[in-house]
Amino acid sequence: MSITGGKRGIIPNWIDENDWTATDRIDWIHRIMAFSSRDWSRTPETHHSHKDPEMWAIWILACIDTKEEALETWYSSCDDWNTPEEE
């Protein structure tokens, strides 16, 4: 499974196909972790400024209470990642 940072208007399936119940959110976390090629035992902490879409998706699924807030948080992250850094 590969999760990439997108743009506004592109809704990731882990948000779109999720009823946002605790059970569904945990199920999507399991899917992301199970189908990812990364070694999750060696994954550092992440925060908003890290461009790590898989880890950020898991954080959103675990910590955000509503689908609408999750989508806005995801878009905000993508906006930050797609903004060129100042020199």
N, C-alpha and C positions, 0 to 999 in steps of 0.2 A: 504494500500500500504506500502510496506517495501522496503527501499533502503539500500543496504549494501555496504560497501567498498569492492571492489573486487581487482583483479589483472590485470596487463597488458594483453591484448588479450581478455578480457571479456568486451564487450561494452554494457553499460547500455541502456535499450530501450529508455529512455528519451533523449539520444544522438543519437542513431542509427536510431530511427523512427522519427526524427525531421528534417525538412527542414532548420531549424535555421533562419526562418523569425521571425520577432517580434511577429506576431500573434501566430505562433506555440510555440515559447518560453513561451509566457504568458499562452497559453493553457496547456502546461506541468506543469508550476508552479501551475495552478489551480488544475490539476489532483493530483499532489503530496500533496497539502494542503488539498484537499477534501477527499482523501482516507486515509490520515494519521490518526492514533489514537491519536496523540498528541494535546494538547491544544495550538494553535498557539498564543493565546493572552498572554501566559506566556513563550514564547521562548526567551532566552537570545541571545545577539549578538553572532555570531560565527566567527571564523577565521580559517585559514589553519591548525593550530595545533590541533583544536578540532576534535575529532572523532565523528562527527555528520553528517552522510551521507545525510540525508534528507535536512538539512539546507544548507549543502555545495552544493548539487545539485541545490537548489533554487538560491543560490548566483551565481553559474556558469550560470544558465539559464538567470538570470537578468543582469549579468555584462559582460559576455564574448561575443565577436562579431562574432567569427567564430566557426564552428563545430570542426575543427581541433584543434584550441586553447582550446576549451572546453574539448575535449578528453585528450589532454596533461595535462591540469590542473587537471582533474579528476584522471588520472593515477598518477600524482605527489602526490596528496593527499593520494591515496591508498598506494603508496610506503611508504610515511611517516607514515601512520597508521599501516602498517604491519611490520615496522622496530622495533625490540625490543629496548626498552629504555635502555640507559646506566645506570649502577648503580654507 
